[in-house]
């Protein structure tokens, strides 16, 4: 019986170490997951900004107006990469109700007839693109905040 009393502090210490390790491991896992999700959000924001810059260049500054297919190819490539990031966010159990097709349609609609459009029509088209991009960024942000609320 005396040997049990002698081992009690060691058993309690080992138990506390195991419990502490479990708590620290769980916290580190959550922090890591949150950090990786934040990095994905930053990548998505960068792509949305790139799409915005590309659209502004096309619709207002005349970049790629002589070859709208180049603009479409660049925009679709960025939208495809955005869709991949959205898929990775969905795999992390972040509920997203975003379809890349809507963004694709808004970005490239009437791009082949840009030479025939007035400046006002181009501005309206760019405004609808900005609206769609802002909605997507807001949806991503809201979904991440639901999953990882501020502490």
N, CA, C and O atoms as a GROMACS GRO file, in nm:
protein
  604
    1UNK      N    1   0.081  -0.119   0.000
    1UNK     CA    2   0.000   0.000   0.000
    1UNK      C    3   0.087   0.127   0.000
    1UNK      O    4   0.050   0.228  -0.060
    2UNK      N    5   0.199   0.120   0.067
    2UNK     CA    6   0.287   0.237   0.069
    2UNK      C    7   0.345   0.266  -0.069
    2UNK      O    8   0.371   0.382  -0.103
    3UNK      N    9   0.364   0.162  -0.149
    3UNK     CA   10   0.416   0.184  -0.284
    3UNK      C   11   0.314   0.258  -0.370
    3UNK      O   12   0.351   0.334  -0.460
    4UNK      N   13   0.181   0.234  -0.341
    4UNK     CA   14   0.076   0.304  -0.414
    4UNK      C   15   0.076   0.452  -0.380
    4UNK      O   16   0.057   0.538  -0.467
    5UNK      N   17   0.097   0.480  -0.254
    5UNK     CA   18   0.103   0.621  -0.210
    5UNK      C   19   0.226   0.688  -0.271
    5UNK      O   20   0.222   0.806  -0.306
    6UNK      N   21   0.334   0.614  -0.282
    6UNK     CA   22   0.457   0.670  -0.339
    6UNK      C   23   0.441   0.696  -0.490
    6UNK      O   24   0.500   0.790  -0.542
    7UNK      N   25   0.361   0.614  -0.560
    7UNK     CA   26   0.341   0.630  -0.704
    7UNK      C   27   0.231   0.732  -0.738
    7UNK      O   28   0.224   0.778  -0.852
    8UNK      N   29   0.147   0.766  -0.644
    8UNK     CA   30   0.033   0.855  -0.670
    8UNK      C   31   0.076   0.988  -0.732
    8UNK      O   32   0.016   1.029  -0.831
    9UNK      N   33   0.177   1.058  -0.678
    9UNK     CA   34   0.216   1.185  -0.741
    9UNK      C   35   0.264   1.167  -0.886
    9UNK      O   36   0.237   1.251  -0.972
   10UNK      N   37   0.334   1.057  -0.912
   10UNK     CA   38   0.381   1.032  -1.048
   10UNK      C   39   0.265   1.006  -1.143
   10UNK      O   40   0.264   1.055  -1.256
   11UNK      N   41   0.166   0.930  -1.097
   11UNK     CA   42   0.049   0.901  -1.179
   11UNK      C   43  -0.031   1.028  -1.205
   11UNK      O   44  -0.075   1.052  -1.317
   12UNK      N   45  -0.048   1.110  -1.102
   12UNK     CA   46  -0.121   1.237  -1.118
   12UNK      C   47  -0.045   1.328  -1.214
   12UNK      O   48  -0.105   1.391  -1.301
   13UNK      N   49   0.087   1.336  -1.199
   13UNK     CA   50   0.167   1.422  -1.288
   13UNK      C   51   0.158   1.375  -1.433
   13UNK      O   52   0.141   1.456  -1.524
   14UNK      N   53   0.170   1.244  -1.454
   14UNK     CA   54   0.160   1.191  -1.590
   14UNK      C   55   0.022   1.217  -1.649
   14UNK      O   56   0.010   1.249  -1.767
   15UNK      N   57  -0.082   1.204  -1.567
   15UNK     CA   58  -0.218   1.232  -1.615
   15UNK      C   59  -0.234   1.378  -1.653
   15UNK      O   60  -0.292   1.409  -1.757
   16UNK      N   61  -0.182   1.467  -1.570
   16UNK     CA   62  -0.191   1.611  -1.601
   16UNK      C   63  -0.112   1.646  -1.728
   16UNK      O   64  -0.157   1.729  -1.807
   17UNK      N   65   0.002   1.583  -1.747
   17UNK     CA   66   0.081   1.607  -1.868
   17UNK      C   67   0.003   1.562  -1.991
   17UNK      O   68  -0.002   1.634  -2.091
   18UNK      N   69  -0.059   1.444  -1.985
   18UNK     CA   70  -0.137   1.394  -2.098
   18UNK      C   71  -0.258   1.482  -2.127
   18UNK      O   72  -0.288   1.510  -2.243
   19UNK      N   73  -0.326   1.526  -2.023
   19UNK     CA   74  -0.442   1.615  -2.041
   19UNK      C   75  -0.396   1.748  -2.102
   19UNK      O   76  -0.459   1.799  -2.194
   20UNK      N   77  -0.288   1.803  -2.049
   20UNK     CA   78  -0.235   1.929  -2.103
   20UNK      C   79  -0.193   1.917  -2.248
   20UNK      O   80  -0.218   2.006  -2.328
   21UNK      N   81  -0.129   1.805  -2.282
   21UNK     CA   82  -0.088   1.782  -2.420
   21UNK      C   83  -0.208   1.775  -2.511
   21UNK      O   84  -0.207   1.830  -2.621
   22UNK      N   85  -0.313   1.708  -2.466
   22UNK     CA   86  -0.436   1.695  -2.545
   22UNK      C   87  -0.498   1.832  -2.570
   22UNK      O   88  -0.540   1.862  -2.682
   23UNK      N   89  -0.504   1.916  -2.467
   23UNK     CA   90  -0.561   2.050  -2.481
   23UNK      C   91  -0.476   2.135  -2.576
   23UNK      O   92  -0.529   2.201  -2.665
   24UNK      N   93  -0.345   2.133  -2.557
   24UNK     CA   94  -0.256   2.211  -2.644
   24UNK      C   95  -0.263   2.164  -2.789
   24UNK      O   96  -0.264   2.246  -2.881
   25UNK      N   97  -0.269   2.035  -2.810
   25UNK     CA   98  -0.278   1.980  -2.945
   25UNK      C   99  -0.408   2.025  -3.012
   25UNK      O  100  -0.407   2.064  -3.129
   26UNK      N  101  -0.519   2.019  -2.939
   26UNK     CA  102  -0.648   2.062  -2.994
   26UNK      C  103  -0.647   2.209  -3.030
   26UNK      O  104  -0.697   2.248  -3.136
   27UNK      N  105  -0.589   2.293  -2.942
   27UNK     CA  106  -0.582   2.437  -2.970
   27UNK      C  107  -0.492   2.466  -3.090
   27UNK      O  108  -0.526   2.549  -3.174
   28UNK      N  109  -0.379   2.398  -3.098
   28UNK     CA  110  -0.287   2.419  -3.210
   28UNK      C  111  -0.353   2.378  -3.342
   28UNK      O  112  -0.333   2.443  -3.444
   29UNK      N  113  -0.430   2.270  -3.338
   29UNK     CA  114  -0.498   2.225  -3.459
   29UNK      C  115  -0.601   2.329  -3.505
   29UNK      O  116  -0.611   2.358  -3.624
   30UNK      N  117  -0.676   2.384  -3.410
   30UNK     CA  118  -0.775   2.487  -3.446
   30UNK      C  119  -0.709   2.613  -3.500
   30UNK      O  120  -0.755   2.670  -3.599
   31UNK      N  121  -0.601   2.655  -3.437
   31UNK     CA  122  -0.530   2.775  -3.483
   31UNK      C  123  -0.472   2.752  -3.623
   31UNK      O  124  -0.480   2.840  -3.708
   32UNK      N  125  -0.417   2.635  -3.645
   32UNK     CA  126  -0.361   2.602  -3.777
   32UNK      C  127  -0.470   2.602  -3.884
   32UNK      O  128  -0.450   2.656  -3.993
   33UNK      N  129  -0.582   2.542  -3.852
   33UNK     CA  130  -0.693   2.537  -3.948
   33UNK      C  131  -0.744   2.677  -3.980
   33UNK      O  132  -0.771   2.710  -4.095
   34UNK      N  133  -0.756   2.760  -3.877
   34UNK     CA  134  -0.802   2.897  -3.897
   34UNK      C  135  -0.701   2.975  -3.982
   34UNK      O  136  -0.740   3.051  -4.071
   35UNK      N  137  -0.574   2.955  -3.956
   35UNK     CA  138  -0.469   3.024  -4.031
   35UNK      C  139  -0.470   2.982  -4.178
   35UNK      O  140  -0.456   3.067  -4.266
   36UNK      N  141  -0.486   2.853  -4.204
   36UNK     CA  142  -0.490   2.805  -4.342
   36UNK      C  143  -0.615   2.857  -4.414
   36UNK      O  144  -0.609   2.892  -4.532
   37UNK      N  145  -0.726   2.863  -4.344
   37UNK     CA  146  -0.849   2.916  -4.402
   37UNK      C  147  -0.832   3.065  -4.434
   37UNK      O  148  -0.878   3.112  -4.539
   38UNK      N  149  -0.766   3.138  -4.345
   38UNK     CA  150  -0.741   3.280  -4.370
   38UNK      C  151  -0.652   3.298  -4.493
   38UNK      O  152  -0.673   3.390  -4.572
   39UNK      N  153  -0.553   3.210  -4.509
   39UNK     CA  154  -0.466   3.218  -4.627
   39UNK      C  155  -0.546   3.194  -4.755
   39UNK      O  156  -0.524   3.260  -4.856
   40UNK      N  157  -0.640   3.099  -4.751
   40UNK     CA  158  -0.725   3.074  -4.868
   40UNK      C  159  -0.813   3.196  -4.896
   40UNK      O  160  -0.834   3.232  -5.012
   41UNK      N  161  -0.864   3.259  -4.791
   41UNK     CA  162  -0.944   3.380  -4.808
   41UNK      C  163  -0.860   3.491  -4.874
   41UNK      O  164  -0.909   3.562  -4.962
   42UNK      N  165  -0.736   3.505  -4.831
   42UNK     CA  166  -0.648   3.607  -4.889
   42UNK      C  167  -0.623   3.578  -5.038
   42UNK      O  168  -0.621   3.670  -5.119
   43UNK      N  169  -0.605   3.451  -5.072
   43UNK     CA  170  -0.586   3.415  -5.212
   43UNK      C  171  -0.710   3.447  -5.294
   43UNK      O  172  -0.700   3.498  -5.406
   44UNK      N  173  -0.827   3.417  -5.238
   44UNK     CA  174  -0.952   3.447  -5.308
   44UNK      C  175  -0.968   3.598  -5.327
   44UNK      O  176  -1.009   3.644  -5.434
   45UNK      N  177  -0.937   3.674  -5.223
   45UNK     CA  178  -0.947   3.821  -5.233
   45UNK      C  179  -0.853   3.876  -5.340
   45UNK      O  180  -0.889   3.966  -5.415
   46UNK      N  181  -0.733   3.821  -5.346
   46UNK     CA  182  -0.637   3.864  -5.447
   46UNK      C  183  -0.688   3.834  -5.587
   46UNK      O  184  -0.676   3.917  -5.677
   47UNK      N  185  -0.745   3.716  -5.605
   47UNK     CA  186  -0.800   3.682  -5.737
   47UNK      C  187  -0.918   3.772  -5.773
   47UNK      O  188  -0.931   3.814  -5.888
   48UNK      N  189  -1.003   3.801  -5.676
   48UNK     CA  190  -1.116   3.891  -5.703
   48UNK      C  191  -1.065   4.029  -5.742
   48UNK      O  192  -1.120   4.092  -5.833
   49UNK      N  193  -0.961   4.076  -5.675
   49UNK     CA  194  -0.902   4.205  -5.709
   49UNK      C  195  -0.842   4.200  -5.850
   49UNK      O  196  -0.857   4.295  -5.927
   50UNK      N  197  -0.775   4.090  -5.883
   50UNK     CA  198  -0.717   4.075  -6.018
   50UNK      C  199  -0.825   4.076  -6.125
   50UNK      O  200  -0.808   4.137  -6.231
   51UNK      N  201  -0.935   4.009  -6.098
   51UNK     CA  202  -1.047   4.008  -6.194
   51UNK      C  203  -1.103   4.149  -6.209
   51UNK      O  204  -1.138   4.192  -6.319
   52UNK      N  205  -1.112   4.221  -6.098
   52UNK     CA  206  -1.161   4.358  -6.102
   52UNK      C  207  -1.068   4.446  -6.186
   52UNK      O  208  -1.115   4.523  -6.271
   53UNK      N  209  -0.938   4.436  -6.164
   53UNK     CA  210  -0.841   4.514  -6.240
   53UNK      C  211  -0.846   4.479  -6.390
   53UNK      O  212  -0.841   4.567  -6.476
   54UNK      N  213  -0.856   4.350  -6.417
   54UNK     CA  214  -0.864   4.305  -6.556
   54UNK      C  215  -0.989   4.360  -6.625
   54UNK      O  216  -0.984   4.406  -6.739
   55UNK      N  217  -1.102   4.356  -6.554
   55UNK     CA  218  -1.227   4.407  -6.610
   55UNK      C  219  -1.222   4.557  -6.631
   55UNK      O  220  -1.268   4.608  -6.733
   56UNK      N  221  -1.166   4.630  -6.534
   56UNK     CA  222  -1.153   4.774  -6.550
   56UNK      C  223  -1.065   4.808  -6.670
   56UNK      O  224  -1.095   4.899  -6.747
   57UNK      N  225  -0.957   4.734  -6.685
   57UNK     CA  226  -0.869   4.757  -6.800
   57UNK      C  227  -0.940   4.732  -6.932
   57UNK      O  228  -0.920   4.805  -7.028
   58UNK      N  229  -1.022   4.629  -6.935
   58UNK     CA  230  -1.091   4.594  -7.059
   58UNK      C  231  -1.204   4.691  -7.089
   58UNK      O  232  -1.214   4.742  -7.201
   59UNK      N  233  -1.289   4.716  -6.991
   59UNK     CA  234  -1.411   4.794  -7.017
   59UNK      C  235  -1.387   4.945  -7.020
   59UNK      O  236  -1.457   5.016  -7.092
   60UNK      N  237  -1.290   4.995  -6.944
   60UNK     CA  238  -1.270   5.140  -6.940
   60UNK      C  239  -1.144   5.188  -7.010
   60UNK      O  240  -1.145   5.292  -7.076
   61UNK      N  241  -1.035   5.113  -6.996
   61UNK     CA  242  -0.907   5.160  -7.048
   61UNK      C  243  -0.876   5.109  -7.188
   61UNK      O  244  -0.779   5.154  -7.250
   62UNK      N  245  -0.955   5.017  -7.237
   62UNK     CA  246  -0.935   4.968  -7.373
   62UNK      C  247  -0.832   4.857  -7.387
   62UNK      O  248  -0.795   4.822  -7.499
   63UNK      N  249  -0.786   4.800  -7.275
   63UNK     CA  250  -0.693   4.686  -7.283
   63UNK      C  251  -0.765   4.567  -7.345
   63UNK      O  252  -0.878   4.536  -7.309
   64UNK      N  253  -0.699   4.500  -7.435
   64UNK     CA  254  -0.751   4.379  -7.501
   64UNK      C  255  -0.876   4.404  -7.585
   64UNK      O  256  -0.942   4.308  -7.626
   65UNK      N  257  -0.911   4.529  -7.613
   65UNK     CA  258  -1.031   4.554  -7.693
   65UNK      C  259  -1.018   4.501  -7.835
   65UNK      O  260  -1.118   4.466  -7.899
   66UNK      N  261  -0.895   4.495  -7.886
   66UNK     CA  262  -0.877   4.442  -8.021
   66UNK      C  263  -0.887   4.290  -8.025
   66UNK      O  264  -0.907   4.233  -8.132
   67UNK      N  265  -0.875   4.225  -7.909
   67UNK     CA  266  -0.892   4.078  -7.905
   67UNK      C  267  -0.966   4.039  -7.777
   67UNK      O  268  -0.904   4.001  -7.678
   68UNK      N  269  -1.099   4.048  -7.779
   68UNK     CA  270  -1.177   4.014  -7.660
   68UNK      C  271  -1.156   3.870  -7.613
   68UNK      O  272  -1.177   3.839  -7.496
   69UNK      N  273  -1.114   3.782  -7.704
   69UNK     CA  274  -1.090   3.643  -7.664
   69UNK      C  275  -0.974   3.635  -7.564
   69UNK      O  276  -0.974   3.548  -7.477
   70UNK      N  277  -0.876   3.724  -7.576
   70UNK     CA  278  -0.766   3.726  -7.479
   70UNK      C  279  -0.817   3.767  -7.342
   70UNK      O  280  -0.782   3.706  -7.241
   71UNK      N  281  -0.902   3.869  -7.339
   71UNK     CA  282  -0.963   3.910  -7.212
   71UNK      C  283  -1.043   3.795  -7.151
   71UNK      O  284  -1.031   3.767  -7.032
   72UNK      N  285  -1.123   3.729  -7.233
   72UNK     CA  286  -1.204   3.617  -7.182
   72UNK      C  287  -1.116   3.506  -7.128
   72UNK      O  288  -1.145   3.449  -7.023
   73UNK      N  289  -1.009   3.474  -7.200
   73UNK     CA  290  -0.920   3.368  -7.155
   73UNK      C  291  -0.857   3.403  -7.021
   73UNK      O  292  -0.851   3.318  -6.931
   74UNK      N  293  -0.810   3.526  -7.006
   74UNK     CA  294  -0.749   3.568  -6.880
   74UNK      C  295  -0.852   3.569  -6.767
   74UNK      O  296  -0.823   3.523  -6.656
   75UNK      N  297  -0.971   3.621  -6.794
   75UNK     CA  298  -1.075   3.626  -6.692
   75UNK      C  299  -1.118   3.485  -6.652
   75UNK      O  300  -1.134   3.456  -6.533
   76UNK      N  301  -1.137   3.398  -6.749
   76UNK     CA  302  -1.180   3.262  -6.719
   76UNK      C  303  -1.074   3.184  -6.642
   76UNK      O  304  -1.107   3.101  -6.557
   77UNK      N  305  -0.948   3.211  -6.671
   77UNK     CA  306  -0.840   3.146  -6.596
   77UNK      C  307  -0.844   3.187  -6.449
   77UNK      O  308  -0.830   3.104  -6.360
   78UNK      N  309  -0.863   3.316  -6.424
   78UNK     CA  310  -0.871   3.364  -6.286
   78UNK      C  311  -0.997   3.311  -6.217
   78UNK      O  312  -0.993   3.276  -6.098
   79UNK      N  313  -1.106   3.304  -6.288
   79UNK     CA  314  -1.231   3.251  -6.230
   79UNK      C  315  -1.215   3.102  -6.199
   79UNK      O  316  -1.267   3.053  -6.099
   80UNK      N  317  -1.144   3.031  -6.284
   80UNK     CA  318  -1.119   2.889  -6.260
   80UNK      C  319  -1.036   2.871  -6.133
   80UNK      O  320  -1.065   2.784  -6.051
   81UNK      N  321  -0.932   2.952  -6.118
   81UNK     CA  322  -0.849   2.945  -5.996
   81UNK      C  323  -0.931   2.982  -5.873
   81UNK      O  324  -0.914   2.922  -5.767
   82UNK      N  325  -1.019   3.081  -5.886
   82UNK     CA  326  -1.107   3.118  -5.775
   82UNK      C  327  -1.198   3.002  -5.739
   82UNK      O  328  -1.221   2.974  -5.621
   83UNK      N  329  -1.250   2.935  -5.839
   83UNK     CA  330  -1.338   2.821  -5.815
   83UNK      C  331  -1.264   2.709  -5.741
   83UNK      O  332  -1.323   2.642  -5.656
   84UNK      N  333  -1.137   2.689  -5.772
   84UNK     CA  334  -1.057   2.589  -5.700
   84UNK      C  335  -1.041   2.626  -5.553
   84UNK      O  336  -1.049   2.540  -5.466
   85UNK      N  337  -1.019   2.753  -5.527
   85UNK     CA  338  -1.007   2.798  -5.388
   85UNK      C  339  -1.140   2.781  -5.315
   85UNK      O  340  -1.142   2.739  -5.200
   86UNK      N  341  -1.249   2.814  -5.382
   86UNK     CA  342  -1.381   2.796  -5.320
   86UNK      C  343  -1.407   2.649  -5.290
   86UNK      O  344  -1.466   2.616  -5.187
   87UNK      N  345  -1.362   2.561  -5.376
   87UNK     CA  346  -1.377   2.417  -5.351
   87UNK      C  347  -1.297   2.375  -5.229
   87UNK      O  348  -1.343   2.294  -5.148
   88UNK      N  349  -1.177   2.429  -5.215
   88UNK     CA  350  -1.095   2.396  -5.098
   88UNK      C  351  -1.158   2.450  -4.970
   88UNK      O  352  -1.150   2.386  -4.866
   89UNK      N  353  -1.221   2.566  -4.978
   89UNK     CA  354  -1.291   2.619  -4.860
   89UNK      C  355  -1.411   2.531  -4.824
   89UNK      O  356  -1.438   2.508  -4.707
   90UNK      N  357  -1.482   2.484  -4.926
   90UNK     CA  358  -1.596   2.394  -4.900
   90UNK      C  359  -1.550   2.264  -4.836
   90UNK      O  360  -1.621   2.208  -4.753
   91UNK      N  361  -1.432   2.216  -4.874
   91UNK     CA  362  -1.377   2.095  -4.812
   91UNK      C  363  -1.346   2.117  -4.664
   91UNK      O  364  -1.340   2.021  -4.588
   92UNK      N  365  -1.328   2.240  -4.625
   92UNK     CA  366  -1.302   2.273  -4.485
   92UNK      C  367  -1.432   2.300  -4.408
   92UNK      O  368  -1.431   2.360  -4.301
   93UNK      N  369  -1.542   2.256  -4.465
   93UNK     CA  370  -1.675   2.271  -4.403
   93UNK      C  371  -1.716   2.416  -4.387
   93UNK      O  372  -1.782   2.452  -4.289
   94UNK      N  373  -1.679   2.498  -4.482
   94UNK     CA  374  -1.724   2.637  -4.484
   94UNK      C  375  -1.835   2.644  -4.587
   94UNK      O  376  -1.811   2.626  -4.706
   95UNK      N  377  -1.958   2.669  -4.542
   95UNK     CA  378  -2.071   2.667  -4.635
   95UNK      C  379  -2.069   2.788  -4.728
   95UNK      O  380  -2.082   2.902  -4.683
   96UNK      N  381  -2.053   2.762  -4.856
   96UNK     CA  382  -2.050   2.869  -4.955
   96UNK      C  383  -2.157   2.844  -5.060
   96UNK      O  384  -2.166   2.735  -5.116
   97UNK      N  385  -2.236   2.945  -5.085
   97UNK     CA  386  -2.338   2.936  -5.190
   97UNK      C  387  -2.297   3.030  -5.304
   97UNK      O  388  -2.364   3.129  -5.333
   98UNK      N  389  -2.186   2.996  -5.366
   98UNK     CA  390  -2.130   3.080  -5.472
   98UNK      C  391  -2.107   2.992  -5.595
   98UNK      O  392  -2.048   2.884  -5.586
   99UNK      N  393  -2.154   3.040  -5.708
   99UNK     CA  394  -2.126   2.969  -5.833
   99UNK      C  395  -2.040   3.058  -5.921
   99UNK      O  396  -2.069   3.176  -5.940
  100UNK      N  397  -1.936   3.000  -5.975
  100UNK     CA  398  -1.845   3.076  -6.060
  100UNK      C  399  -1.910   3.113  -6.192
  100UNK      O  400  -1.867   3.208  -6.258
  101UNK      N  401  -2.013   3.039  -6.231
  101UNK     CA  402  -2.077   3.068  -6.359
  101UNK      C  403  -2.136   3.209  -6.362
  101UNK      O  404  -2.127   3.278  -6.464
  102UNK      N  405  -2.195   3.251  -6.252
  102UNK     CA  406  -2.255   3.386  -6.247
  102UNK      C  407  -2.147   3.491  -6.268
  102UNK      O  408  -2.166   3.586  -6.344
  103UNK      N  409  -2.034   3.474  -6.203
  103UNK     CA  410  -1.924   3.569  -6.220
  103UNK      C  411  -1.872   3.565  -6.364
  103UNK      O  412  -1.842   3.669  -6.422
  104UNK      N  413  -1.861   3.447  -6.419
  104UNK     CA  414  -1.815   3.433  -6.557
  104UNK      C  415  -1.909   3.506  -6.652
  104UNK      O  416  -1.865   3.579  -6.742
  105UNK      N  417  -2.039   3.487  -6.633
  105UNK     CA  418  -2.137   3.550  -6.721
  105UNK      C  419  -2.129   3.702  -6.709
  105UNK      O  420  -2.131   3.773  -6.810
  106UNK      N  421  -2.120   3.751  -6.587
  106UNK     CA  422  -2.117   3.896  -6.566
  106UNK      C  423  -1.989   3.956  -6.624
  106UNK      O  424  -1.992   4.064  -6.685
  107UNK      N  425  -1.877   3.889  -6.606
  107UNK     CA  426  -1.748   3.942  -6.654
  107UNK      C  427  -1.738   3.947  -6.805
  107UNK      O  428  -1.689   4.045  -6.861
  108UNK      N  429  -1.784   3.843  -6.870
  108UNK     CA  430  -1.756   3.830  -7.014
  108UNK      C  431  -1.876   3.855  -7.104
  108UNK      O  432  -1.864   3.848  -7.226
  109UNK      N  433  -1.991   3.883  -7.046
  109UNK     CA  434  -2.111   3.907  -7.127
  109UNK      C  435  -2.090   4.028  -7.217
  109UNK      O  436  -2.047   4.134  -7.171
  110UNK      N  437  -2.118   4.014  -7.343
  110UNK     CA  438  -2.108   4.121  -7.444
  110UNK      C  439  -1.964   4.168  -7.467
  110UNK      O  440  -1.943   4.278  -7.520
  111UNK      N  441  -1.866   4.088  -7.429
  111UNK     CA  442  -1.728   4.133  -7.450
  111UNK      C  443  -1.692   4.138  -7.599
  111UNK      O  444  -1.607   4.218  -7.639
  112UNK      N  445  -1.754   4.054  -7.680
  112UNK     CA  446  -1.723   4.055  -7.823
  112UNK      C  447  -1.784   4.174  -7.895
  112UNK      O  448  -1.741   4.208  -8.006
  113UNK      N  449  -1.881   4.238  -7.835
  113UNK     CA  450  -1.942   4.354  -7.900
  113UNK      C  451  -1.898   4.484  -7.833
  113UNK      O  452  -1.971   4.583  -7.836
  114UNK      N  453  -1.780   4.485  -7.774
  114UNK     CA  454  -1.734   4.603  -7.701
  114UNK      C  455  -1.716   4.723  -7.794
  114UNK      O  456  -1.736   4.837  -7.751
  115UNK      N  457  -1.679   4.700  -7.918
  115UNK     CA  458  -1.658   4.811  -8.011
  115UNK      C  459  -1.787   4.886  -8.040
  115UNK      O  460  -1.784   5.004  -8.073
  116UNK      N  461  -1.900   4.818  -8.026
  116UNK     CA  462  -2.030   4.878  -8.058
  116UNK      C  463  -2.096   4.944  -7.936
  116UNK      O  464  -2.199   5.010  -7.950
  117UNK      N  465  -2.038   4.926  -7.819
  117UNK     CA  466  -2.102   4.976  -7.697
  117UNK      C  467  -2.060   5.119  -7.666
  117UNK      O  468  -1.947   5.160  -7.694
  118UNK      N  469  -2.154   5.192  -7.608
  118UNK     CA  470  -2.123   5.329  -7.567
  118UNK      C  471  -2.045   5.326  -7.435
  118UNK      O  472  -2.038   5.222  -7.369
  119UNK      N  473  -1.988   5.439  -7.400
  119UNK     CA  474  -1.914   5.448  -7.274
  119UNK      C  475  -2.005   5.420  -7.155
  119UNK      O  476  -1.963   5.358  -7.057
  120UNK      N  477  -2.128   5.465  -7.163
  120UNK     CA  478  -2.223   5.442  -7.054
  120UNK      C  479  -2.253   5.293  -7.039
  120UNK      O  480  -2.261   5.242  -6.927
  121UNK      N  481  -2.269   5.223  -7.150
  121UNK     CA  482  -2.295   5.078  -7.144
  121UNK      C  483  -2.176   5.004  -7.084
  121UNK      O  484  -2.192   4.909  -7.008
  122UNK      N  485  -2.056   5.049  -7.120
  122UNK     CA  486  -1.936   4.987  -7.064
  122UNK      C  487  -1.929   5.009  -6.914
  122UNK      O  488  -1.894   4.918  -6.838
  123UNK      N  489  -1.961   5.131  -6.870
  123UNK     CA  490  -1.959   5.161  -6.726
  123UNK      C  491  -2.063   5.078  -6.651
  123UNK      O  492  -2.036   5.027  -6.542
  124UNK      N  493  -2.181   5.064  -6.709
  124UNK     CA  494  -2.284   4.982  -6.646
  124UNK      C  495  -2.241   4.836  -6.636
  124UNK      O  496  -2.266   4.769  -6.536
  125UNK      N  497  -2.177   4.789  -6.741
  125UNK     CA  498  -2.128   4.651  -6.739
  125UNK      C  499  -2.022   4.634  -6.630
  125UNK      O  500  -2.023   4.535  -6.556
  126UNK      N  501  -1.931   4.730  -6.620
  126UNK     CA  502  -1.827   4.723  -6.518
  126UNK      C  503  -1.888   4.734  -6.378
  126UNK      O  504  -1.842   4.667  -6.285
  127UNK      N  505  -1.990   4.816  -6.363
  127UNK     CA  506  -2.057   4.829  -6.233
  127UNK      C  507  -2.120   4.696  -6.191
  127UNK      O  508  -2.112   4.659  -6.074
  128UNK      N  509  -2.183   4.626  -6.284
  128UNK     CA  510  -2.242   4.496  -6.248
  128UNK      C  511  -2.132   4.395  -6.214
  128UNK      O  512  -2.152   4.309  -6.128
  129UNK      N  513  -2.018   4.405  -6.279
  129UNK     CA  514  -1.905   4.318  -6.245
  129UNK      C  515  -1.856   4.348  -6.104
  129UNK      O  516  -1.834   4.256  -6.026
  130UNK      N  517  -1.840   4.476  -6.072
  130UNK     CA  518  -1.798   4.515  -5.936
  130UNK      C  519  -1.898   4.466  -5.832
  130UNK      O  520  -1.858   4.416  -5.726
  131UNK      N  521  -2.025   4.480  -5.860
  131UNK     CA  522  -2.128   4.435  -5.767
  131UNK      C  523  -2.116   4.286  -5.741
  131UNK      O  524  -2.121   4.242  -5.626
  132UNK      N  525  -2.099   4.209  -5.847
  132UNK     CA  526  -2.087   4.063  -5.832
  132UNK      C  527  -1.961   4.026  -5.754
  132UNK      O  528  -1.965   3.938  -5.668
  133UNK      N  529  -1.850   4.092  -5.784
  133UNK     CA  530  -1.725   4.065  -5.712
  133UNK      C  531  -1.739   4.097  -5.563
  133UNK      O  532  -1.692   4.021  -5.479
  134UNK      N  533  -1.802   4.210  -5.532
  134UNK     CA  534  -1.822   4.247  -5.391
  134UNK      C  535  -1.914   4.149  -5.319
  134UNK      O  536  -1.890   4.116  -5.203
  135UNK      N  537  -2.017   4.102  -5.387
  135UNK     CA  538  -2.107   4.003  -5.327
  135UNK      C  539  -2.033   3.874  -5.296
  135UNK      O  540  -2.052   3.815  -5.190
  136UNK      N  541  -1.950   3.831  -5.387
  136UNK     CA  542  -1.874   3.707  -5.365
  136UNK      C  543  -1.779   3.724  -5.246
  136UNK      O  544  -1.772   3.636  -5.160
  137UNK      N  545  -1.708   3.834  -5.242
  137UNK     CA  546  -1.616   3.856  -5.130
  137UNK      C  547  -1.690   3.863  -4.998
  137UNK      O  548  -1.643   3.810  -4.897
  138UNK      N  549  -1.806   3.927  -4.997
  138UNK     CA  550  -1.886   3.936  -4.875
  138UNK      C  551  -1.936   3.799  -4.831
  138UNK      O  552  -1.935   3.767  -4.712
  139UNK      N  553  -1.980   3.717  -4.926
  139UNK     CA  554  -2.028   3.582  -4.892
  139UNK      C  555  -1.916   3.497  -4.834
  139UNK      O  556  -1.937   3.424  -4.737
  140UNK      N  557  -1.798   3.506  -4.893
  140UNK     CA  558  -1.685   3.429  -4.841
  140UNK      C  559  -1.652   3.474  -4.699
  140UNK      O  560  -1.634   3.392  -4.609
  141UNK      N  561  -1.645   3.605  -4.680
  141UNK     CA  562  -1.612   3.659  -4.549
  141UNK      C  563  -1.716   3.619  -4.444
  141UNK      O  564  -1.680   3.577  -4.334
  142UNK      N  565  -1.844   3.631  -4.478
  142UNK     CA  566  -1.950   3.594  -4.384
  142UNK      C  567  -1.945   3.446  -4.348
  142UNK      O  568  -1.965   3.409  -4.232
  143UNK      N  569  -1.920   3.361  -4.447
  143UNK     CA  570  -1.914   3.217  -4.422
  143UNK      C  571  -1.798   3.181  -4.331
  143UNK      O  572  -1.810   3.095  -4.243
  144UNK      N  573  -1.685   3.246  -4.352
  144UNK     CA  574  -1.568   3.218  -4.267
  144UNK      C  575  -1.594   3.267  -4.125
  144UNK      O  576  -1.556   3.201  -4.029
  145UNK      N  577  -1.659   3.384  -4.112
  145UNK     CA  578  -1.688   3.435  -3.978
  145UNK      C  579  -1.789   3.348  -3.904
  145UNK      O  580  -1.785   3.340  -3.781
  146UNK      N  581  -1.878   3.284  -3.977
  146UNK     CA  582  -1.971   3.190  -3.911
  146UNK      C  583  -1.896   3.069  -3.858
  146UNK      O  584  -1.925   3.021  -3.748
  147UNK      N  585  -1.800   3.021  -3.935
  147UNK     CA  586  -1.723   2.904  -3.894
  147UNK      C  587  -1.624   2.939  -3.783
  147UNK      O  588  -1.607   2.864  -3.687
  148UNK      N  589  -1.558   3.054  -3.797
  148UNK     CA  590  -1.457   3.099  -3.701
  148UNK      C  591  -1.494   3.238  -3.650
  148UNK      O  592  -1.437   3.337  -3.696
  149UNK      N  593  -1.588   3.248  -3.556
  149UNK     CA  594  -1.627   3.380  -3.506
  149UNK      C  595  -1.511   3.446  -3.429
  149UNK      O  596  -1.423   3.378  -3.376
  150UNK      N  597  -1.514   3.578  -3.424
  150UNK     CA  598  -1.412   3.650  -3.348
  150UNK      C  599  -1.423   3.612  -3.201
  150UNK      O  600  -1.532   3.594  -3.148
  151UNK      N  601  -1.307   3.599  -3.137
  151UNK     CA  602  -1.312   3.561  -2.996
  151UNK      C  603  -1.310   3.681  -2.907
  151UNK      O  604  -1.313   3.667  -2.785
   0.00000   0.00000   0.00000
